[in-house]
């Protein structure tokens, strides 16, 4: 990753606090040493965020905390010096006269809770665009899952208040680019957005450029980040309909059959999925495979991404990243990162889809960790997702030992595990609620995983536990639309897979805000926004069995402890907790926990989660 890790430093002054503080004042080079009131955010805890430049000519970038605003009592004894041209969250604890400083990036995706919206399947805000340029591509009764259902940009815009209430702060949308207008031989339309023909236009089924601008503007007003799904690996099918035709804002560039300038690879489809050359240089199925080493192709893909950055995009999810050269991704992300920064968007974030990527992956997938560490793009952590699913259905006895071991392994293998995206559901695998409830026997990468055969209430409890796990783990949590409503589908697709593509892409089932899953997301997204420990703290095992896991997220002055149980009702005593003595409320509701001398007993019902945070 190109982003810098946040640094934590603590400096203690030798003077004791004399009495309760009524106010604390920041003074430093960032405000010409004037007395500026800090905000009291907790007992004995004051806070302010300041940007420092190069100092004041006499002092380097530095500051002190002044008790009365008159210099009569101030901390630390010597000026606290920070790096120039950076922003910091400054914390002062008046009971110990402790200064704790966290560097704050202009935009840090680790602060966010992301929600994945499948645009065509979320909300229909304008029925006049449902048929697009070809009425046969639309399923009016929403029974043909291979066609458009009518969701659009205007529909998402109308549901931002719903997402805001849930605590969502970043929205990943499927590609809005103009897709082919015809049906494929199997009756499929480009409703998903991954059969692009013009990367500089909005697909007519989804809306207009003006509506996209309105969406990005409203999201900015709401403090939300807009994440674009972008497919630089391919355009549209090369053996039917438009035959890989590619346009730039309506002007023809090339197609697969008349590709005299070699915009595309012409090596046929992948026949050996263990051959990394083929995986990167042959067609993914029948999709026209871009040759990104061709400068014309590269410039098209770079300019296309800049087009959307100019429209307000804050981050990009890179489709099919496994199928492209790392050298291309490095060049492309570096150029776009610099471009976004020049447009007032520092900290632009990238993450990619590498199916079955993760710590400990083998074969070609074992290359995914190096890719995440060195390409300029993070990845979706499929490894964690698969382990969680296995544990929640008890696949071959998998439980909390496996989850805990994976958490430690990902910290060892990923340079920055907290930059990877963690998730339960997405559009390329059966929904977790489907797997938990189904009696099918061919789930998972190996098609050998049995469904959980769980009752609806039990499966809902398990899903809620899974949500709590990803939202308190190291990484950026992503919620797939409808998961908060326990969406599930048990239809078998053409490959014999239950609830998989396209049946994991149903119309949004509800916008009810009262489900327990919705409320858990709401409470834990608030915690993520407030807690440095959740955003970037370390992961520490505190108690583990195959049924119970207690772990701590620790950032020094901020500590969160999470306990969860997939077995029968039990009590466990965890020790060495980084929490002060006291009684703590469960962030998501329920039991209180008493901590004494770093020890606490957690009384856990089956599928219960307890989350407590330092005061």
C-alpha positions as CSV (number, residue, x, y, z in Angstrom):
1,X,0.0,0.0,0.0
2,X,1.1,3.5,-0.6
3,X,-0.6,4.9,2.5
4,X,1.3,5.5,5.6
5,X,0.5,3.6,8.8
6,X,-0.8,5.8,11.6
7,X,1.8,6.3,14.3
8,X,1.1,6.2,18.0
9,X,3.3,8.0,20.5
10,X,2.8,8.8,24.2
11,X,4.7,11.3,26.3
12,X,4.2,11.6,30.1
13,X,4.9,14.8,32.0
14,X,6.2,14.5,35.6
15,X,3.8,16.9,37.2
16,X,0.7,15.5,38.9
17,X,-2.8,16.8,38.2
18,X,-3.9,19.1,41.0
19,X,-7.7,19.0,40.5
20,X,-10.4,18.4,38.0
21,X,-9.9,20.3,34.8
22,X,-12.7,22.6,33.6
23,X,-11.1,23.1,30.2
24,X,-8.0,22.2,28.3
25,X,-6.5,24.5,25.6
26,X,-4.4,23.6,22.6
27,X,-1.5,26.0,21.8
28,X,1.0,25.4,19.0
29,X,2.6,26.4,15.7
30,X,-0.6,25.3,14.0
31,X,-2.6,28.2,15.5
32,X,0.2,30.7,16.3
33,X,0.3,29.5,19.9
34,X,-3.1,31.0,20.7
35,X,-5.3,29.3,23.3
36,X,-7.8,27.1,21.5
37,X,-10.4,25.1,23.5
38,X,-10.2,21.4,23.2
39,X,-13.3,19.2,23.3
40,X,-14.0,17.0,26.2
41,X,-14.9,13.5,24.8
42,X,-14.8,11.4,27.9
43,X,-13.9,11.4,31.6
44,X,-10.5,13.3,31.9
45,X,-10.2,13.1,28.1
46,X,-9.7,16.1,25.8
47,X,-9.3,16.1,22.1
48,X,-8.6,18.3,19.1
49,X,-7.5,17.7,15.5
50,X,-5.0,20.1,14.0
51,X,-3.0,20.3,10.7
52,X,0.6,21.3,11.1
53,X,2.7,23.0,8.4
54,X,6.4,23.7,8.7
55,X,6.6,25.4,12.1
56,X,6.8,29.1,13.0
57,X,10.4,30.0,12.1
58,X,11.6,29.5,15.6
59,X,10.0,26.2,16.6
60,X,9.5,23.1,14.5
61,X,5.8,21.9,14.2
62,X,4.9,21.5,17.9
63,X,2.4,22.2,20.6
64,X,1.5,22.1,24.3
65,X,-1.7,21.7,26.2
66,X,-2.5,24.6,28.5
67,X,-4.8,24.1,31.5
68,X,-6.0,27.7,32.1
69,X,-5.1,29.4,28.8
70,X,-2.6,31.6,30.5
71,X,0.5,29.4,30.4
72,X,0.5,29.0,34.2
73,X,0.2,25.2,33.9
74,X,0.9,23.4,30.6
75,X,2.0,19.9,29.4
76,X,4.3,18.3,28.4
77,X,7.3,20.0,30.0
78,X,8.9,20.5,26.6
79,X,7.1,21.2,23.3
80,X,5.6,18.1,21.7
81,X,7.1,18.0,18.3
82,X,5.3,16.4,15.3
83,X,6.1,15.9,11.6
84,X,5.5,18.8,9.2
85,X,2.6,18.9,6.7
86,X,0.5,16.4,8.5
87,X,-2.8,16.4,10.5
88,X,-3.0,14.9,13.9
89,X,-5.7,13.9,16.4
90,X,-4.4,15.2,19.7
91,X,-5.6,13.5,22.9
92,X,-4.9,14.8,26.4
93,X,-5.7,12.9,29.6
94,X,-5.9,15.3,32.6
95,X,-5.7,12.6,35.3
96,X,-2.2,11.5,34.2
97,X,-1.1,14.5,32.1
98,X,-0.6,12.2,29.2
99,X,-0.5,13.4,25.6
100,X,-1.4,10.8,22.9
101,X,-1.1,11.7,19.2
102,X,-2.6,9.9,16.2
103,X,-1.7,10.9,12.7
104,X,-4.9,11.6,10.6
105,X,-4.9,11.1,6.9
106,X,-7.1,13.4,4.8
107,X,-9.2,10.4,4.0
108,X,-8.7,7.1,5.7
109,X,-10.9,4.2,4.5
110,X,-10.2,2.4,7.7
111,X,-12.5,4.8,9.4
112,X,-15.4,3.8,7.2
113,X,-18.2,1.2,7.1
114,X,-18.8,0.2,3.4
115,X,-22.0,-1.0,1.9
116,X,-22.1,-2.7,-1.5
117,X,-25.1,-1.6,-3.6
118,X,-25.9,-3.6,-6.7
119,X,-27.4,-0.7,-8.6
120,X,-29.9,-2.5,-10.8
121,X,-31.2,-4.5,-7.7
122,X,-31.4,-1.8,-5.0
123,X,-34.1,0.8,-5.7
124,X,-36.0,2.0,-8.8
125,X,-36.2,5.8,-8.7
126,X,-37.1,6.3,-12.3
127,X,-39.3,3.7,-14.1
128,X,-38.9,5.5,-17.4
129,X,-35.4,4.2,-17.9
130,X,-36.2,0.5,-17.1
131,X,-36.2,-0.8,-20.6
132,X,-33.2,1.2,-21.8
133,X,-32.5,0.9,-25.5
134,X,-33.8,-2.6,-25.7
135,X,-37.1,-3.6,-24.0
136,X,-36.1,-7.3,-24.1
137,X,-33.4,-6.7,-21.6
138,X,-35.9,-5.8,-18.8
139,X,-37.8,-8.2,-16.6
140,X,-40.9,-6.2,-15.5
141,X,-42.1,-8.9,-13.0
142,X,-38.5,-9.4,-11.8
143,X,-38.6,-13.1,-12.4
144,X,-35.8,-13.4,-14.9
145,X,-32.6,-12.8,-12.8
146,X,-30.5,-12.4,-16.0
147,X,-32.2,-9.2,-17.0
148,X,-32.5,-5.7,-15.6
149,X,-34.9,-5.2,-12.7
150,X,-35.1,-1.4,-12.7
151,X,-32.8,-0.2,-10.0
152,X,-30.9,3.0,-10.8
153,X,-28.9,5.9,-9.5
154,X,-31.9,8.0,-8.7
155,X,-33.2,5.1,-6.6
156,X,-30.0,5.0,-4.6
157,X,-30.1,8.7,-4.1
158,X,-33.6,8.4,-2.6
159,X,-32.4,5.8,-0.1
160,X,-29.3,7.6,1.2
161,X,-31.2,8.5,4.4
162,X,-31.8,4.8,5.0
163,X,-28.1,4.1,4.6
164,X,-27.1,7.1,6.7
165,X,-29.3,5.9,9.6
166,X,-27.6,2.5,9.5
167,X,-24.3,4.3,9.9
168,X,-22.9,3.5,6.4
169,X,-20.2,6.0,5.5
170,X,-19.0,4.6,2.1
171,X,-21.0,3.1,-0.7
172,X,-19.6,0.7,-3.3
173,X,-21.7,0.6,-6.5
174,X,-21.6,-1.8,-9.4
175,X,-20.1,-0.3,-12.6
176,X,-22.3,2.5,-13.9
177,X,-20.6,2.5,-17.3
178,X,-22.5,2.0,-20.5
179,X,-23.0,-1.7,-21.2
180,X,-24.0,-3.6,-24.3
181,X,-27.7,-3.3,-25.3
182,X,-28.3,-6.9,-26.5
183,X,-29.1,-10.2,-24.8
184,X,-26.4,-12.9,-24.9
185,X,-27.2,-16.3,-26.4
186,X,-28.2,-17.5,-23.0
187,X,-30.6,-14.6,-22.5
188,X,-28.4,-12.6,-20.2
189,X,-28.3,-8.8,-20.2
190,X,-25.5,-6.5,-18.9
191,X,-27.5,-5.6,-15.8
192,X,-24.4,-6.2,-13.6
193,X,-22.3,-3.5,-15.3
194,X,-19.3,-5.8,-16.2
195,X,-19.9,-5.8,-20.0
196,X,-18.7,-2.3,-20.7
197,X,-18.8,-0.7,-24.2
198,X,-18.2,2.9,-23.2
199,X,-16.3,3.7,-20.0
200,X,-17.1,7.4,-20.4
201,X,-20.9,7.2,-20.3
202,X,-23.6,6.2,-17.7
203,X,-25.7,3.2,-18.8
204,X,-29.1,4.4,-19.9
205,X,-30.8,1.8,-17.6
206,X,-29.1,3.5,-14.6
207,X,-29.6,7.2,-15.2
208,X,-27.6,10.2,-16.4
209,X,-24.4,12.0,-15.7
210,X,-26.4,14.7,-14.0
211,X,-28.0,12.1,-11.7
212,X,-24.5,10.7,-10.9
213,X,-23.3,14.1,-10.0
214,X,-26.3,14.7,-7.8
215,X,-25.5,11.4,-6.1
216,X,-21.9,12.2,-5.4
217,X,-22.8,15.7,-4.2
218,X,-25.5,14.4,-1.8
219,X,-23.1,11.8,-0.5
220,X,-20.5,14.4,0.1
221,X,-23.0,16.5,2.1
222,X,-23.8,13.3,4.2
223,X,-20.1,12.7,4.8
224,X,-20.2,9.5,2.7
225,X,-17.5,8.2,0.3
226,X,-18.4,6.9,-3.2
227,X,-16.6,3.8,-4.3
228,X,-16.7,3.0,-8.0
229,X,-16.5,-0.6,-9.3
230,X,-14.3,-0.5,-12.4
231,X,-13.4,-3.3,-14.8
232,X,-10.0,-2.6,-16.5
233,X,-9.5,-6.3,-17.3
234,X,-12.1,-6.6,-20.1
235,X,-14.9,-5.0,-22.0
236,X,-17.9,-7.1,-23.4
237,X,-18.1,-10.6,-25.0
238,X,-16.0,-11.1,-28.1
239,X,-18.1,-13.8,-29.8
240,X,-21.6,-12.3,-29.9
241,X,-23.6,-9.0,-30.0
242,X,-21.1,-6.1,-30.1
243,X,-18.0,-8.4,-30.3
244,X,-15.9,-6.3,-27.9
245,X,-16.8,-2.9,-29.4
246,X,-15.3,-0.1,-27.4
247,X,-16.3,3.6,-27.5
248,X,-15.0,6.8,-25.8
249,X,-18.0,9.0,-25.1
250,X,-19.7,7.6,-28.2
251,X,-16.7,7.6,-30.5
252,X,-15.7,4.2,-31.8
253,X,-12.2,3.0,-30.7
254,X,-12.0,-0.7,-31.7
255,X,-13.6,-4.1,-31.5
256,X,-12.3,-7.6,-31.1
257,X,-12.5,-8.6,-34.7
258,X,-11.0,-5.5,-36.3
259,X,-8.4,-4.9,-33.6
260,X,-5.4,-4.0,-35.8
261,X,-3.8,-2.0,-33.0
262,X,-4.0,-4.8,-30.5
263,X,-6.1,-3.2,-27.8
264,X,-7.0,-6.7,-26.8
265,X,-5.2,-10.0,-26.2
266,X,-6.0,-12.6,-28.9
267,X,-5.0,-15.8,-27.1
268,X,-8.3,-17.6,-26.7
269,X,-9.9,-18.4,-23.4
270,X,-8.3,-19.8,-20.3
271,X,-8.0,-23.6,-20.5
272,X,-5.7,-24.1,-17.5
273,X,-6.6,-22.1,-14.4
274,X,-3.3,-23.1,-12.7
275,X,-1.3,-21.4,-15.5
276,X,-0.7,-17.9,-14.3
277,X,0.2,-16.6,-17.8
278,X,-3.1,-17.8,-19.2
279,X,-5.0,-16.4,-16.2
280,X,-3.5,-13.0,-17.0
281,X,-3.3,-13.0,-20.8
282,X,-6.2,-15.1,-22.0
283,X,-9.9,-14.3,-22.1
284,X,-11.9,-14.6,-18.9
285,X,-14.7,-16.8,-20.4
286,X,-15.7,-15.0,-23.6
287,X,-14.9,-11.4,-22.4
288,X,-12.6,-9.3,-24.6
289,X,-9.4,-9.2,-22.6
290,X,-7.6,-5.9,-22.6
291,X,-3.8,-5.8,-23.3
292,X,-2.9,-3.1,-20.7
293,X,0.7,-3.1,-22.0
294,X,-0.6,-1.4,-25.1
295,X,-0.3,2.4,-24.5
296,X,-3.6,3.2,-26.2
297,X,-5.4,0.6,-24.0
298,X,-3.6,1.9,-20.9
299,X,-4.5,5.5,-21.6
300,X,-8.2,4.6,-22.3
301,X,-8.4,2.9,-18.9
302,X,-6.6,5.6,-17.0
303,X,-8.6,8.4,-18.6
304,X,-11.8,6.5,-18.0
305,X,-11.1,6.3,-14.3
306,X,-10.1,10.0,-14.2
307,X,-13.5,10.8,-15.8
308,X,-15.3,9.2,-12.8
309,X,-12.9,10.8,-10.2
310,X,-13.9,14.1,-11.7
311,X,-17.5,13.2,-11.1
312,X,-16.8,12.7,-7.4
313,X,-15.6,9.1,-6.9
314,X,-13.4,8.6,-3.7
315,X,-12.2,5.1,-4.2
316,X,-12.1,2.3,-6.8
317,X,-12.8,-1.4,-6.5
318,X,-10.9,-3.2,-9.2
319,X,-12.8,-6.0,-10.8
320,X,-10.9,-9.2,-11.7
321,X,-7.5,-7.9,-10.4
322,X,-6.2,-11.5,-10.4
323,X,-6.3,-11.5,-14.2
324,X,-4.0,-8.5,-14.8
325,X,-0.3,-7.9,-14.5
326,X,0.9,-6.3,-11.2
327,X,3.0,-3.9,-13.2
328,X,-0.1,-2.4,-14.8
329,X,-1.9,-2.1,-11.5
330,X,1.1,-0.4,-9.9
331,X,1.4,2.1,-12.7
332,X,-2.4,2.7,-12.9
333,X,-3.0,3.1,-9.2
334,X,0.0,5.4,-8.8
335,X,-1.2,7.7,-11.6
336,X,-4.7,7.8,-10.3
337,X,-3.7,8.3,-6.7
338,X,-1.6,11.4,-7.8
339,X,-4.5,12.6,-10.0
340,X,-7.0,12.3,-7.3
341,X,-4.7,14.2,-4.9
342,X,-4.3,17.0,-7.4
343,X,-8.1,17.2,-7.5
344,X,-8.4,17.6,-3.7
345,X,-8.9,13.9,-2.9
346,X,-5.9,12.8,-0.9
347,X,-5.7,9.2,0.3
348,X,-7.6,7.8,-2.7
349,X,-8.2,4.1,-2.0
350,X,-8.1,1.0,-4.2
351,X,-9.1,-2.6,-3.4
352,X,-9.4,-5.5,-5.8
353,X,-11.3,-8.7,-6.4
354,X,-9.0,-11.8,-6.4
355,X,-11.3,-14.8,-6.0
356,X,-10.1,-16.9,-3.0
357,X,-7.3,-14.5,-2.1
358,X,-6.1,-14.5,1.5
359,X,-3.4,-15.4,3.9
360,X,-2.3,-19.0,3.6
361,X,-3.7,-19.3,0.1
362,X,-2.0,-21.9,-2.2
363,X,-1.2,-22.2,-5.9
364,X,-1.9,-19.1,-8.0
365,X,-4.0,-17.7,-5.2
366,X,-0.9,-17.7,-3.0
367,X,0.4,-14.8,-5.1
368,X,-2.5,-12.6,-3.8
369,X,-0.7,-11.6,-0.6
370,X,2.3,-10.2,-2.5
371,X,-0.2,-8.4,-4.8
372,X,-1.9,-6.8,-1.8
373,X,1.4,-5.8,-0.3
374,X,3.1,-4.3,-3.4
375,X,0.6,-3.5,-6.1
376,X,-0.9,-0.3,-4.7
377,X,-4.3,-2.0,-4.2
378,X,-5.7,-3.8,-1.2
379,X,-7.8,-6.9,-1.7
380,X,-11.1,-8.4,-0.6
381,X,-10.1,-11.0,2.0
382,X,-11.9,-14.1,0.7
383,X,-9.8,-16.2,3.1
384,X,-11.4,-14.6,6.1
385,X,-14.8,-14.8,4.6
386,X,-14.5,-18.5,3.9
387,X,-13.2,-19.3,7.4
388,X,-16.1,-17.4,9.0
389,X,-18.6,-19.3,6.8
390,X,-17.0,-22.6,7.7
391,X,-17.1,-21.8,11.4
392,X,-20.7,-20.7,11.4
393,X,-21.9,-23.9,9.8
394,X,-19.3,-26.1,11.6
395,X,-17.8,-27.4,8.4
396,X,-15.5,-30.3,9.3
397,X,-15.4,-29.1,12.9
398,X,-14.2,-25.6,12.0
399,X,-14.7,-23.1,14.8
400,X,-13.1,-20.3,16.7
401,X,-9.7,-21.8,16.7
402,X,-9.6,-21.5,12.9
403,X,-10.8,-17.9,13.0
404,X,-8.3,-16.9,15.6
405,X,-5.5,-18.6,13.8
406,X,-6.4,-16.8,10.5
407,X,-6.6,-13.5,12.3
408,X,-3.0,-14.0,13.4
409,X,-1.8,-15.3,10.0
410,X,-3.2,-12.4,8.1
411,X,-1.4,-10.0,10.4
412,X,1.8,-11.9,9.6
413,X,1.4,-12.1,5.8
414,X,-0.3,-8.8,4.9
415,X,1.9,-5.7,5.4
416,X,-1.2,-3.9,6.5
417,X,-4.1,-6.3,7.2
418,X,-6.2,-3.4,8.4
419,X,-6.3,-2.1,4.8
420,X,-7.9,-5.3,3.4
421,X,-11.7,-5.5,2.9
422,X,-13.5,-7.9,5.1
423,X,-17.0,-9.2,4.3
424,X,-19.6,-12.0,4.7
425,X,-21.5,-11.8,1.4
426,X,-21.0,-10.6,-2.1
427,X,-22.4,-11.0,-5.6
428,X,-20.1,-13.9,-6.6
429,X,-21.0,-16.4,-3.9
430,X,-24.2,-17.6,-2.2
431,X,-25.3,-15.4,0.6
432,X,-24.3,-16.5,4.1
433,X,-28.0,-16.7,5.1
434,X,-28.5,-19.1,2.2
435,X,-25.6,-21.3,3.2
436,X,-26.6,-21.3,6.9
437,X,-30.2,-22.5,6.1
438,X,-29.7,-24.7,3.0
439,X,-29.4,-28.5,2.9
440,X,-27.4,-28.5,-0.4
441,X,-24.0,-30.2,-0.3
442,X,-21.9,-28.3,-2.9
443,X,-21.1,-24.9,-1.4
444,X,-17.6,-23.4,-1.2
445,X,-14.6,-23.2,-3.5
446,X,-14.3,-27.0,-3.5
447,X,-18.0,-27.6,-4.0
448,X,-17.9,-29.9,-1.0
449,X,-19.3,-27.9,1.8
450,X,-22.7,-28.8,3.2
451,X,-25.2,-26.2,4.1
452,X,-25.9,-25.6,7.8
453,X,-29.6,-26.8,7.8
454,X,-30.2,-24.1,10.4
455,X,-33.6,-22.8,11.4
456,X,-34.4,-19.2,10.4
457,X,-34.0,-17.7,13.9
458,X,-30.8,-19.7,14.6
459,X,-29.3,-18.6,11.2
460,X,-30.2,-15.0,11.9
461,X,-28.4,-15.2,15.2
462,X,-25.3,-16.7,13.4
463,X,-25.4,-14.0,10.7
464,X,-25.5,-11.3,13.4
465,X,-22.5,-12.8,15.1
466,X,-20.7,-12.8,11.7
467,X,-21.5,-9.1,11.2
468,X,-20.1,-8.3,14.7
469,X,-16.9,-10.2,13.8
470,X,-16.1,-8.4,10.5
471,X,-17.0,-5.1,12.0
472,X,-14.6,-5.4,14.9
473,X,-11.8,-7.2,13.0
474,X,-8.7,-5.6,11.5
475,X,-9.8,-4.5,8.0
476,X,-12.5,-2.4,6.3
477,X,-15.9,-4.0,6.7
478,X,-18.2,-4.2,3.7
479,X,-21.9,-5.1,4.0
480,X,-23.7,-6.6,0.9
481,X,-27.1,-5.0,0.3
482,X,-29.9,-6.9,1.9
483,X,-27.7,-8.7,4.4
484,X,-29.3,-6.6,7.1
485,X,-32.6,-8.2,6.2
486,X,-31.1,-11.8,6.2
487,X,-31.6,-12.1,2.4
488,X,-31.5,-15.6,1.1
489,X,-32.4,-17.5,-2.1
490,X,-32.5,-21.2,-2.6
491,X,-32.9,-21.4,-6.4
492,X,-30.4,-23.6,-8.3
493,X,-28.5,-21.9,-11.1
494,X,-27.4,-23.4,-14.4
495,X,-24.2,-24.7,-12.8
496,X,-26.1,-26.6,-10.1
497,X,-25.2,-24.1,-7.4
498,X,-27.9,-23.1,-4.9
499,X,-28.3,-19.4,-4.4
500,X,-25.3,-18.4,-6.5
501,X,-25.1,-16.0,-9.5
502,X,-27.6,-14.7,-10.4
503,X,-29.8,-15.7,-7.5
504,X,-27.6,-13.8,-5.0
505,X,-28.6,-10.6,-6.7
506,X,-32.3,-10.3,-5.8
507,X,-34.1,-7.0,-5.6
508,X,-33.5,-5.3,-2.2
509,X,-36.1,-7.1,0.0
510,X,-36.9,-4.3,2.4
511,X,-35.9,-0.9,3.8
512,X,-37.0,-1.7,7.3
513,X,-34.7,-0.1,9.9
514,X,-35.8,-2.3,12.9
515,X,-34.1,-5.6,12.2
516,X,-31.5,-6.7,14.8
517,X,-28.9,-7.0,12.0
518,X,-29.6,-3.4,11.0
519,X,-29.2,-2.2,14.6
520,X,-26.0,-4.1,15.1
521,X,-24.5,-2.5,12.0
522,X,-25.7,0.9,13.2
523,X,-24.1,0.5,16.6
524,X,-20.8,-1.0,15.4
525,X,-20.4,1.5,12.5
526,X,-20.7,4.3,15.2
527,X,-18.0,2.5,17.2
528,X,-15.8,2.2,14.1
529,X,-16.1,5.9,13.5
530,X,-15.2,6.8,17.1
531,X,-12.7,4.1,18.0
532,X,-9.1,4.3,16.9
533,X,-8.7,0.7,18.3
534,X,-11.2,-0.6,15.9
535,X,-9.9,1.4,13.0
536,X,-6.2,0.5,13.4
537,X,-5.5,-1.2,16.7
538,X,-3.7,-4.5,17.1
539,X,-5.5,-7.8,17.3
540,X,-4.7,-9.8,20.5
541,X,-6.2,-13.1,21.5
542,X,-7.4,-13.2,25.1
543,X,-9.3,-16.4,25.3
544,X,-10.1,-19.1,22.7
545,X,-11.7,-22.5,22.4
546,X,-13.4,-24.0,19.4
547,X,-16.7,-22.4,20.5
548,X,-15.6,-19.2,22.2
549,X,-13.3,-16.4,21.1
550,X,-12.3,-13.3,23.2
551,X,-10.1,-10.8,21.4
552,X,-8.8,-7.3,22.1
553,X,-8.3,-4.5,19.7
554,X,-5.7,-2.3,21.3
555,X,-4.4,1.2,20.3
556,X,-2.8,2.2,23.6
557,X,-5.2,4.8,24.8
558,X,-8.2,3.1,23.2
559,X,-9.1,-0.6,23.8
560,X,-12.1,-2.7,22.6
561,X,-12.7,-6.2,23.8
562,X,-15.0,-8.6,21.9
563,X,-16.3,-11.9,23.1
564,X,-18.4,-14.3,21.1
565,X,-19.8,-17.9,21.4
566,X,-21.0,-20.3,18.8
567,X,-21.4,-23.2,21.3
568,X,-23.7,-23.8,24.2
569,X,-24.2,-21.3,27.0
570,X,-21.0,-20.8,28.9
571,X,-18.9,-18.5,31.0
572,X,-15.2,-17.8,30.4
573,X,-12.7,-15.7,32.3
574,X,-10.3,-13.6,30.2
575,X,-7.2,-12.1,31.7
576,X,-4.6,-9.5,30.8
577,X,-7.2,-7.2,29.4
578,X,-6.1,-3.7,28.5
579,X,-9.1,-2.2,30.4
580,X,-9.2,-0.2,33.6
581,X,-11.2,-1.5,36.6
582,X,-14.9,-0.8,36.1
583,X,-18.3,-1.9,34.9
584,X,-18.7,-1.8,31.1
585,X,-21.8,-1.8,29.0
586,X,-22.1,-4.0,25.9
587,X,-22.0,-1.7,22.9
588,X,-24.6,-3.7,21.0
589,X,-26.8,-4.2,24.1
590,X,-27.2,-6.8,26.7
591,X,-24.9,-7.9,29.5
592,X,-22.6,-5.6,31.5
593,X,-19.1,-6.8,32.2
594,X,-17.0,-6.1,35.3
595,X,-13.3,-5.7,34.8
596,X,-11.0,-6.1,37.8
597,X,-7.2,-6.1,37.6
598,X,-7.3,-6.9,33.9
599,X,-9.7,-9.8,34.3
600,X,-13.3,-10.2,33.3
601,X,-15.9,-13.0,33.2
602,X,-18.0,-13.2,30.1
603,X,-21.4,-15.0,30.4
604,X,-22.2,-16.0,26.9
605,X,-25.4,-17.5,25.5
606,X,-25.1,-19.4,22.2
607,X,-24.5,-17.0,19.3
608,X,-24.1,-14.1,21.7
609,X,-21.6,-11.3,21.2
610,X,-20.3,-8.8,23.8
611,X,-18.4,-5.7,22.8
612,X,-16.9,-3.4,25.4
613,X,-14.7,-0.3,25.1
614,X,-12.4,1.6,27.4
615,X,-14.0,4.6,29.0
